[in-house]
Amino acid sequence: ATATMATPDKTTSSAPASNVPIGKDGKPLKPCCACPETKRTRDQCVLNNGEENCLEMIKAHQQCLRDLGFKI
């Protein structure tokens, strides 16, 4: 039954293209795939230490996304 569930990420075509950052390959970037370095560091910290102990990594990842043009 889980295979029939749609994820909201698939509806990006309805979003205006001007609000979506473009990656180096010319394709629209998705927040899940942008900033892999800071995302990996943040996720590892949260897993090992808990979210409340990783605020610096979380902020760094959010800043990376903002620098690419994401509105977060």
PyMOL Python script that loads the backbone (N, CA, C, O; Angstrom):
from pymol import cmd

cmd.read_pdbstr("""\
ATOM      1  N   ALA A   1       0.824  -1.205   0.000  1.00  0.00           N
ATOM      2  CA  ALA A   1       0.000   0.000   0.000  1.00  0.00           C
ATOM      3  C   ALA A   1       0.865   1.265   0.000  1.00  0.00           C
ATOM      4  O   ALA A   1       0.424   2.311  -0.475  1.00  0.00           O
ATOM      5  N   THR A   2       2.089   1.179   0.526  1.00  0.00           N
ATOM      6  CA  THR A   2       2.907   2.385   0.588  1.00  0.00           C
ATOM      7  C   THR A   2       3.376   2.843  -0.785  1.00  0.00           C
ATOM      8  O   THR A   2       3.720   4.013  -0.957  1.00  0.00           O
ATOM      9  N   ALA A   3       3.395   1.950  -1.761  1.00  0.00           N
ATOM     10  CA  ALA A   3       3.861   2.327  -3.089  1.00  0.00           C
ATOM     11  C   ALA A   3       2.899   3.300  -3.770  1.00  0.00           C
ATOM     12  O   ALA A   3       3.311   4.018  -4.682  1.00  0.00           O
ATOM     13  N   THR A   4       1.652   3.344  -3.363  1.00  0.00           N
ATOM     14  CA  THR A   4       0.684   4.224  -4.004  1.00  0.00           C
ATOM     15  C   THR A   4       0.661   5.620  -3.394  1.00  0.00           C
ATOM     16  O   THR A   4      -0.018   6.506  -3.914  1.00  0.00           O
ATOM     17  N   MET A   5       1.388   5.830  -2.304  1.00  0.00           N
ATOM     18  CA  MET A   5       1.392   7.145  -1.674  1.00  0.00           C
ATOM     19  C   MET A   5       2.231   8.120  -2.492  1.00  0.00           C
ATOM     20  O   MET A   5       3.366   7.817  -2.861  1.00  0.00           O
ATOM     21  N   ALA A   6       1.672   9.275  -2.767  1.00  0.00           N
ATOM     22  CA  ALA A   6       2.395  10.300  -3.510  1.00  0.00           C
ATOM     23  C   ALA A   6       3.082  11.237  -2.532  1.00  0.00           C
ATOM     24  O   ALA A   6       2.543  11.548  -1.469  1.00  0.00           O
ATOM     25  N   THR A   7       4.267  11.682  -2.898  1.00  0.00           N
ATOM     26  CA  THR A   7       4.958  12.631  -2.039  1.00  0.00           C
ATOM     27  C   THR A   7       4.728  14.039  -2.565  1.00  0.00           C
ATOM     28  O   THR A   7       4.661  14.237  -3.778  1.00  0.00           O
ATOM     29  N   PRO A   8       4.605  15.011  -1.685  1.00  0.00           N
ATOM     30  CA  PRO A   8       4.356  16.385  -2.131  1.00  0.00           C
ATOM     31  C   PRO A   8       5.470  16.950  -2.990  1.00  0.00           C
ATOM     32  O   PRO A   8       5.247  17.904  -3.735  1.00  0.00           O
ATOM     33  N   ASP A   9       6.670  16.383  -2.903  1.00  0.00           N
ATOM     34  CA  ASP A   9       7.801  16.880  -3.682  1.00  0.00           C
ATOM     35  C   ASP A   9       7.566  16.784  -5.185  1.00  0.00           C
ATOM     36  O   ASP A   9       8.170  17.527  -5.960  1.00  0.00           O
ATOM     37  N   LYS A  10       6.700  15.883  -5.592  1.00  0.00           N
ATOM     38  CA  LYS A  10       6.494  15.648  -7.016  1.00  0.00           C
ATOM     39  C   LYS A  10       5.671  16.757  -7.674  1.00  0.00           C
ATOM     40  O   LYS A  10       5.510  16.751  -8.894  1.00  0.00           O
ATOM     41  N   THR A  11       5.153  17.700  -6.904  1.00  0.00           N
ATOM     42  CA  THR A  11       4.306  18.744  -7.466  1.00  0.00           C
ATOM     43  C   THR A  11       5.074  20.020  -7.775  1.00  0.00           C
ATOM     44  O   THR A  11       4.478  21.094  -7.867  1.00  0.00           O
ATOM     45  N   THR A  12       6.396  19.915  -7.938  1.00  0.00           N
ATOM     46  CA  THR A  12       7.199  21.113  -8.168  1.00  0.00           C
ATOM     47  C   THR A  12       6.863  21.799  -9.482  1.00  0.00           C
ATOM     48  O   THR A  12       7.174  22.979  -9.641  1.00  0.00           O
ATOM     49  N   SER A  13       6.237  21.105 -10.433  1.00  0.00           N
ATOM     50  CA  SER A  13       5.932  21.724 -11.717  1.00  0.00           C
ATOM     51  C   SER A  13       4.918  22.844 -11.569  1.00  0.00           C
ATOM     52  O   SER A  13       4.847  23.716 -12.435  1.00  0.00           O
ATOM     53  N   SER A  14       4.130  22.849 -10.498  1.00  0.00           N
ATOM     54  CA  SER A  14       3.145  23.901 -10.305  1.00  0.00           C
ATOM     55  C   SER A  14       3.771  25.151  -9.686  1.00  0.00           C
ATOM     56  O   SER A  14       3.147  26.212  -9.673  1.00  0.00           O
ATOM     57  N   ALA A  15       4.991  25.037  -9.176  1.00  0.00           N
ATOM     58  CA  ALA A  15       5.666  26.186  -8.581  1.00  0.00           C
ATOM     59  C   ALA A  15       6.290  27.039  -9.681  1.00  0.00           C
ATOM     60  O   ALA A  15       6.791  26.503 -10.669  1.00  0.00           O
ATOM     61  N   PRO A  16       6.263  28.354  -9.520  1.00  0.00           N
ATOM     62  CA  PRO A  16       6.896  29.213 -10.530  1.00  0.00           C
ATOM     63  C   PRO A  16       8.389  28.941 -10.615  1.00  0.00           C
ATOM     64  O   PRO A  16       9.071  28.884  -9.592  1.00  0.00           O
ATOM     65  N   ALA A  17       8.891  28.778 -11.804  1.00  0.00           N
ATOM     66  CA  ALA A  17      10.293  28.419 -11.989  1.00  0.00           C
ATOM     67  C   ALA A  17      11.227  29.493 -11.447  1.00  0.00           C
ATOM     68  O   ALA A  17      12.359  29.191 -11.067  1.00  0.00           O
ATOM     69  N   SER A  18      10.770  30.740 -11.405  1.00  0.00           N
ATOM     70  CA  SER A  18      11.638  31.819 -10.959  1.00  0.00           C
ATOM     71  C   SER A  18      11.992  31.696  -9.480  1.00  0.00           C
ATOM     72  O   SER A  18      12.981  32.282  -9.039  1.00  0.00           O
ATOM     73  N   ASN A  19      11.211  30.950  -8.708  1.00  0.00           N
ATOM     74  CA  ASN A  19      11.478  30.789  -7.288  1.00  0.00           C
ATOM     75  C   ASN A  19      12.333  29.573  -6.983  1.00  0.00           C
ATOM     76  O   ASN A  19      12.688  29.341  -5.828  1.00  0.00           O
ATOM     77  N   VAL A  20      12.669  28.792  -8.004  1.00  0.00           N
ATOM     78  CA  VAL A  20      13.418  27.564  -7.785  1.00  0.00           C
ATOM     79  C   VAL A  20      14.867  27.783  -8.204  1.00  0.00           C
ATOM     80  O   VAL A  20      15.136  28.100  -9.362  1.00  0.00           O
ATOM     81  N   PRO A  21      15.806  27.616  -7.268  1.00  0.00           N
ATOM     82  CA  PRO A  21      17.226  27.764  -7.641  1.00  0.00           C
ATOM     83  C   PRO A  21      17.631  26.728  -8.677  1.00  0.00           C
ATOM     84  O   PRO A  21      17.124  25.606  -8.676  1.00  0.00           O
ATOM     85  N   ILE A  22      18.537  27.105  -9.552  1.00  0.00           N
ATOM     86  CA  ILE A  22      19.007  26.214 -10.610  1.00  0.00           C
ATOM     87  C   ILE A  22      20.400  25.701 -10.251  1.00  0.00           C
ATOM     88  O   ILE A  22      21.284  26.466  -9.865  1.00  0.00           O
ATOM     89  N   GLY A  23      20.566  24.398 -10.386  1.00  0.00           N
ATOM     90  CA  GLY A  23      21.850  23.775 -10.073  1.00  0.00           C
ATOM     91  C   GLY A  23      22.866  23.982 -11.173  1.00  0.00           C
ATOM     92  O   GLY A  23      22.555  24.569 -12.209  1.00  0.00           O
ATOM     93  N   LYS A  24      24.075  23.504 -10.955  1.00  0.00           N
ATOM     94  CA  LYS A  24      25.162  23.661 -11.931  1.00  0.00           C
ATOM     95  C   LYS A  24      24.847  22.954 -13.242  1.00  0.00           C
ATOM     96  O   LYS A  24      25.362  23.323 -14.297  1.00  0.00           O
ATOM     97  N   ASP A  25      23.988  21.926 -13.165  1.00  0.00           N
ATOM     98  CA  ASP A  25      23.631  21.186 -14.382  1.00  0.00           C
ATOM     99  C   ASP A  25      22.466  21.832 -15.128  1.00  0.00           C
ATOM    100  O   ASP A  25      22.017  21.305 -16.146  1.00  0.00           O
ATOM    101  N   GLY A  26      21.970  22.971 -14.632  1.00  0.00           N
ATOM    102  CA  GLY A  26      20.881  23.669 -15.295  1.00  0.00           C
ATOM    103  C   GLY A  26      19.503  23.187 -14.895  1.00  0.00           C
ATOM    104  O   GLY A  26      18.497  23.718 -15.365  1.00  0.00           O
ATOM    105  N   LYS A  27      19.446  22.180 -14.029  1.00  0.00           N
ATOM    106  CA  LYS A  27      18.158  21.661 -13.580  1.00  0.00           C
ATOM    107  C   LYS A  27      17.771  22.323 -12.259  1.00  0.00           C
ATOM    108  O   LYS A  27      18.644  22.723 -11.490  1.00  0.00           O
ATOM    109  N   PRO A  28      16.465  22.442 -11.988  1.00  0.00           N
ATOM    110  CA  PRO A  28      16.029  23.031 -10.717  1.00  0.00           C
ATOM    111  C   PRO A  28      16.547  22.218  -9.531  1.00  0.00           C
ATOM    112  O   PRO A  28      16.508  20.988  -9.539  1.00  0.00           O
ATOM    113  N   LEU A  29      17.026  22.922  -8.524  1.00  0.00           N
ATOM    114  CA  LEU A  29      17.500  22.272  -7.315  1.00  0.00           C
ATOM    115  C   LEU A  29      16.333  21.997  -6.378  1.00  0.00           C
ATOM    116  O   LEU A  29      15.357  22.746  -6.343  1.00  0.00           O
ATOM    117  N   LYS A  30      16.447  20.925  -5.630  1.00  0.00           N
ATOM    118  CA  LYS A  30      15.475  20.615  -4.590  1.00  0.00           C
ATOM    119  C   LYS A  30      16.190  20.752  -3.250  1.00  0.00           C
ATOM    120  O   LYS A  30      17.372  20.425  -3.147  1.00  0.00           O
ATOM    121  N   PRO A  31      15.480  21.237  -2.209  1.00  0.00           N
ATOM    122  CA  PRO A  31      16.139  21.397  -0.908  1.00  0.00           C
ATOM    123  C   PRO A  31      16.767  20.104  -0.402  1.00  0.00           C
ATOM    124  O   PRO A  31      17.790  20.135   0.281  1.00  0.00           O
ATOM    125  N   CYS A  32      16.158  18.963  -0.735  1.00  0.00           N
ATOM    126  CA  CYS A  32      16.673  17.681  -0.235  1.00  0.00           C
ATOM    127  C   CYS A  32      18.043  17.351  -0.822  1.00  0.00           C
ATOM    128  O   CYS A  32      18.814  16.605  -0.218  1.00  0.00           O
ATOM    129  N   CYS A  33      18.345  17.896  -1.984  1.00  0.00           N
ATOM    130  CA  CYS A  33      19.573  17.524  -2.687  1.00  0.00           C
ATOM    131  C   CYS A  33      20.635  18.619  -2.648  1.00  0.00           C
ATOM    132  O   CYS A  33      21.786  18.381  -3.015  1.00  0.00           O
ATOM    133  N   ALA A  34      20.259  19.803  -2.210  1.00  0.00           N
ATOM    134  CA  ALA A  34      21.200  20.919  -2.171  1.00  0.00           C
ATOM    135  C   ALA A  34      22.059  20.834  -0.913  1.00  0.00           C
ATOM    136  O   ALA A  34      21.650  20.252   0.092  1.00  0.00           O
ATOM    137  N   CYS A  35      23.220  21.404  -0.979  1.00  0.00           N
ATOM    138  CA  CYS A  35      24.139  21.490   0.171  1.00  0.00           C
ATOM    139  C   CYS A  35      24.392  20.138   0.833  1.00  0.00           C
ATOM    140  O   CYS A  35      24.175  20.000   2.036  1.00  0.00           O
ATOM    141  N   PRO A  36      24.846  19.139   0.076  1.00  0.00           N
ATOM    142  CA  PRO A  36      25.028  17.802   0.668  1.00  0.00           C
ATOM    143  C   PRO A  36      26.033  17.765   1.812  1.00  0.00           C
ATOM    144  O   PRO A  36      25.894  16.956   2.730  1.00  0.00           O
ATOM    145  N   GLU A  37      27.051  18.640   1.769  1.00  0.00           N
ATOM    146  CA  GLU A  37      28.065  18.614   2.828  1.00  0.00           C
ATOM    147  C   GLU A  37      27.471  19.031   4.170  1.00  0.00           C
ATOM    148  O   GLU A  37      27.636  18.341   5.176  1.00  0.00           O
ATOM    149  N   THR A  38      26.772  20.177   4.171  1.00  0.00           N
ATOM    150  CA  THR A  38      26.203  20.643   5.440  1.00  0.00           C
ATOM    151  C   THR A  38      25.048  19.761   5.872  1.00  0.00           C
ATOM    152  O   THR A  38      24.804  19.588   7.066  1.00  0.00           O
ATOM    153  N   LYS A  39      24.336  19.204   4.903  1.00  0.00           N
ATOM    154  CA  LYS A  39      23.222  18.320   5.262  1.00  0.00           C
ATOM    155  C   LYS A  39      23.745  17.063   5.950  1.00  0.00           C
ATOM    156  O   LYS A  39      23.195  16.632   6.964  1.00  0.00           O
ATOM    157  N   ARG A  40      24.791  16.483   5.409  1.00  0.00           N
ATOM    158  CA  ARG A  40      25.363  15.264   5.980  1.00  0.00           C
ATOM    159  C   ARG A  40      25.877  15.521   7.400  1.00  0.00           C
ATOM    160  O   ARG A  40      25.628  14.733   8.313  1.00  0.00           O
ATOM    161  N   THR A  41      26.601  16.638   7.572  1.00  0.00           N
ATOM    162  CA  THR A  41      27.132  16.993   8.894  1.00  0.00           C
ATOM    163  C   THR A  41      26.001  17.208   9.880  1.00  0.00           C
ATOM    164  O   THR A  41      26.058  16.722  11.010  1.00  0.00           O
ATOM    165  N   ARG A  42      24.972  17.934   9.461  1.00  0.00           N
ATOM    166  CA  ARG A  42      23.824  18.202  10.325  1.00  0.00           C
ATOM    167  C   ARG A  42      23.116  16.913  10.713  1.00  0.00           C
ATOM    168  O   ARG A  42      22.835  16.684  11.889  1.00  0.00           O
ATOM    169  N   ASP A  43      22.829  16.074   9.727  1.00  0.00           N
ATOM    170  CA  ASP A  43      22.106  14.823  10.001  1.00  0.00           C
ATOM    171  C   ASP A  43      22.891  13.919  10.941  1.00  0.00           C
ATOM    172  O   ASP A  43      22.318  13.314  11.848  1.00  0.00           O
ATOM    173  N   GLN A  44      24.191  13.826  10.728  1.00  0.00           N
ATOM    174  CA  GLN A  44      25.027  12.975  11.575  1.00  0.00           C
ATOM    175  C   GLN A  44      25.042  13.508  13.005  1.00  0.00           C
ATOM    176  O   GLN A  44      24.977  12.732  13.958  1.00  0.00           O
ATOM    177  N   CYS A  45      25.127  14.810  13.155  1.00  0.00           N
ATOM    178  CA  CYS A  45      25.131  15.417  14.480  1.00  0.00           C
ATOM    179  C   CYS A  45      23.806  15.154  15.199  1.00  0.00           C
ATOM    180  O   CYS A  45      23.790  14.772  16.369  1.00  0.00           O
ATOM    181  N   VAL A  46      22.691  15.364  14.482  1.00  0.00           N
ATOM    182  CA  VAL A  46      21.376  15.161  15.098  1.00  0.00           C
ATOM    183  C   VAL A  46      21.210  13.704  15.520  1.00  0.00           C
ATOM    184  O   VAL A  46      20.684  13.425  16.597  1.00  0.00           O
ATOM    185  N   LEU A  47      21.657  12.775  14.675  1.00  0.00           N
ATOM    186  CA  LEU A  47      21.556  11.354  15.019  1.00  0.00           C
ATOM    187  C   LEU A  47      22.364  11.018  16.264  1.00  0.00           C
ATOM    188  O   LEU A  47      21.905  10.265  17.123  1.00  0.00           O
ATOM    189  N   ASN A  48      23.567  11.577  16.359  1.00  0.00           N
ATOM    190  CA  ASN A  48      24.465  11.238  17.453  1.00  0.00           C
ATOM    191  C   ASN A  48      24.219  12.032  18.726  1.00  0.00           C
ATOM    192  O   ASN A  48      24.415  11.519  19.828  1.00  0.00           O
ATOM    193  N   ASN A  49      23.786  13.294  18.580  1.00  0.00           N
ATOM    194  CA  ASN A  49      23.750  14.194  19.728  1.00  0.00           C
ATOM    195  C   ASN A  49      22.384  14.780  20.050  1.00  0.00           C
ATOM    196  O   ASN A  49      22.198  15.372  21.113  1.00  0.00           O
ATOM    197  N   GLY A  50      21.427  14.618  19.141  1.00  0.00           N
ATOM    198  CA  GLY A  50      20.115  15.234  19.348  1.00  0.00           C
ATOM    199  C   GLY A  50      20.070  16.624  18.727  1.00  0.00           C
ATOM    200  O   GLY A  50      21.072  17.339  18.699  1.00  0.00           O
ATOM    201  N   GLU A  51      18.907  16.991  18.236  1.00  0.00           N
ATOM    202  CA  GLU A  51      18.748  18.249  17.504  1.00  0.00           C
ATOM    203  C   GLU A  51      19.173  19.468  18.331  1.00  0.00           C
ATOM    204  O   GLU A  51      19.800  20.386  17.803  1.00  0.00           O
ATOM    205  N   GLU A  52      18.834  19.477  19.613  1.00  0.00           N
ATOM    206  CA  GLU A  52      19.124  20.641  20.445  1.00  0.00           C
ATOM    207  C   GLU A  52      20.620  20.899  20.616  1.00  0.00           C
ATOM    208  O   GLU A  52      21.014  22.003  20.993  1.00  0.00           O
ATOM    209  N   ASN A  53      21.457  19.900  20.344  1.00  0.00           N
ATOM    210  CA  ASN A  53      22.905  20.050  20.460  1.00  0.00           C
ATOM    211  C   ASN A  53      23.588  20.336  19.130  1.00  0.00           C
ATOM    212  O   ASN A  53      24.816  20.378  19.061  1.00  0.00           O
ATOM    213  N   CYS A  54      22.808  20.533  18.077  1.00  0.00           N
ATOM    214  CA  CYS A  54      23.378  20.698  16.733  1.00  0.00           C
ATOM    215  C   CYS A  54      22.888  21.970  16.053  1.00  0.00           C
ATOM    216  O   CYS A  54      22.836  22.041  14.825  1.00  0.00           O
ATOM    217  N   LEU A  55      22.529  22.972  16.848  1.00  0.00           N
ATOM    218  CA  LEU A  55      21.951  24.179  16.269  1.00  0.00           C
ATOM    219  C   LEU A  55      22.902  24.871  15.297  1.00  0.00           C
ATOM    220  O   LEU A  55      22.459  25.440  14.299  1.00  0.00           O
ATOM    221  N   GLU A  56      24.204  24.828  15.576  1.00  0.00           N
ATOM    222  CA  GLU A  56      25.167  25.470  14.667  1.00  0.00           C
ATOM    223  C   GLU A  56      25.159  24.787  13.296  1.00  0.00           C
ATOM    224  O   GLU A  56      25.183  25.460  12.266  1.00  0.00           O
ATOM    225  N   MET A  57      25.125  23.454  13.287  1.00  0.00           N
ATOM    226  CA  MET A  57      25.099  22.725  12.019  1.00  0.00           C
ATOM    227  C   MET A  57      23.790  22.968  11.281  1.00  0.00           C
ATOM    228  O   MET A  57      23.775  23.117  10.059  1.00  0.00           O
ATOM    229  N   ILE A  58      22.699  23.008  12.025  1.00  0.00           N
ATOM    230  CA  ILE A  58      21.382  23.260  11.415  1.00  0.00           C
ATOM    231  C   ILE A  58      21.380  24.653  10.781  1.00  0.00           C
ATOM    232  O   ILE A  58      20.921  24.821   9.652  1.00  0.00           O
ATOM    233  N   LYS A  59      21.892  25.647  11.507  1.00  0.00           N
ATOM    234  CA  LYS A  59      21.946  27.014  10.969  1.00  0.00           C
ATOM    235  C   LYS A  59      22.851  27.087   9.748  1.00  0.00           C
ATOM    236  O   LYS A  59      22.540  27.784   8.782  1.00  0.00           O
ATOM    237  N   ALA A  60      23.966  26.372   9.790  1.00  0.00           N
ATOM    238  CA  ALA A  60      24.890  26.383   8.653  1.00  0.00           C
ATOM    239  C   ALA A  60      24.220  25.805   7.411  1.00  0.00           C
ATOM    240  O   ALA A  60      24.396  26.327   6.310  1.00  0.00           O
ATOM    241  N   HIS A  61      23.459  24.736   7.582  1.00  0.00           N
ATOM    242  CA  HIS A  61      22.768  24.123   6.446  1.00  0.00           C
ATOM    243  C   HIS A  61      21.685  25.061   5.920  1.00  0.00           C
ATOM    244  O   HIS A  61      21.537  25.214   4.708  1.00  0.00           O
ATOM    245  N   GLN A  62      20.935  25.686   6.811  1.00  0.00           N
ATOM    246  CA  GLN A  62      19.895  26.626   6.381  1.00  0.00           C
ATOM    247  C   GLN A  62      20.519  27.803   5.632  1.00  0.00           C
ATOM    248  O   GLN A  62      19.961  28.270   4.639  1.00  0.00           O
ATOM    249  N   GLN A  63      21.674  28.285   6.100  1.00  0.00           N
ATOM    250  CA  GLN A  63      22.339  29.394   5.425  1.00  0.00           C
ATOM    251  C   GLN A  63      22.814  28.973   4.038  1.00  0.00           C
ATOM    252  O   GLN A  63      22.733  29.752   3.088  1.00  0.00           O
ATOM    253  N   CYS A  64      23.305  27.752   3.922  1.00  0.00           N
ATOM    254  CA  CYS A  64      23.728  27.246   2.622  1.00  0.00           C
ATOM    255  C   CYS A  64      22.547  27.237   1.654  1.00  0.00           C
ATOM    256  O   CYS A  64      22.679  27.655   0.504  1.00  0.00           O
ATOM    257  N   LEU A  65      21.392  26.759   2.123  1.00  0.00           N
ATOM    258  CA  LEU A  65      20.197  26.734   1.274  1.00  0.00           C
ATOM    259  C   LEU A  65      19.786  28.150   0.881  1.00  0.00           C
ATOM    260  O   LEU A  65      19.438  28.398  -0.273  1.00  0.00           O
ATOM    261  N   ARG A  66      19.824  29.073   1.829  1.00  0.00           N
ATOM    262  CA  ARG A  66      19.470  30.464   1.522  1.00  0.00           C
ATOM    263  C   ARG A  66      20.427  31.055   0.493  1.00  0.00           C
ATOM    264  O   ARG A  66      20.014  31.781  -0.411  1.00  0.00           O
ATOM    265  N   ASP A  67      21.712  30.736   0.642  1.00  0.00           N
ATOM    266  CA  ASP A  67      22.711  31.261  -0.291  1.00  0.00           C
ATOM    267  C   ASP A  67      22.448  30.782  -1.719  1.00  0.00           C
ATOM    268  O   ASP A  67      22.796  31.464  -2.682  1.00  0.00           O
ATOM    269  N   LEU A  68      21.835  29.610  -1.848  1.00  0.00           N
ATOM    270  CA  LEU A  68      21.487  29.088  -3.175  1.00  0.00           C
ATOM    271  C   LEU A  68      20.193  29.695  -3.705  1.00  0.00           C
ATOM    272  O   LEU A  68      19.879  29.559  -4.887  1.00  0.00           O
ATOM    273  N   GLY A  69      19.441  30.364  -2.830  1.00  0.00           N
ATOM    274  CA  GLY A  69      18.210  31.015  -3.277  1.00  0.00           C
ATOM    275  C   GLY A  69      16.939  30.413  -2.724  1.00  0.00           C
ATOM    276  O   GLY A  69      15.847  30.847  -3.088  1.00  0.00           O
ATOM    277  N   PHE A  70      17.053  29.408  -1.839  1.00  0.00           N
ATOM    278  CA  PHE A  70      15.846  28.841  -1.258  1.00  0.00           C
ATOM    279  C   PHE A  70      15.283  29.806  -0.213  1.00  0.00           C
ATOM    280  O   PHE A  70      16.034  30.469   0.503  1.00  0.00           O
ATOM    281  N   LYS A  71      13.959  29.876  -0.138  1.00  0.00           N
ATOM    282  CA  LYS A  71      13.297  30.717   0.852  1.00  0.00           C
ATOM    283  C   LYS A  71      12.939  29.845   2.043  1.00  0.00           C
ATOM    284  O   LYS A  71      11.910  29.169   2.041  1.00  0.00           O
ATOM    285  N   ILE A  72      13.801  29.862   3.073  1.00  0.00           N
ATOM    286  CA  ILE A  72      13.524  29.065   4.272  1.00  0.00           C
ATOM    287  C   ILE A  72      13.669  29.933   5.517  1.00  0.00           C
ATOM    288  O   ILE A  72      13.477  29.449   6.633  1.00  0.00           O
TER     289      ILE A  72
END
""", "prot")
cmd.dss("prot")
cmd.show_as("cartoon", "prot")
cmd.util.cbc("prot")
cmd.orient("prot")
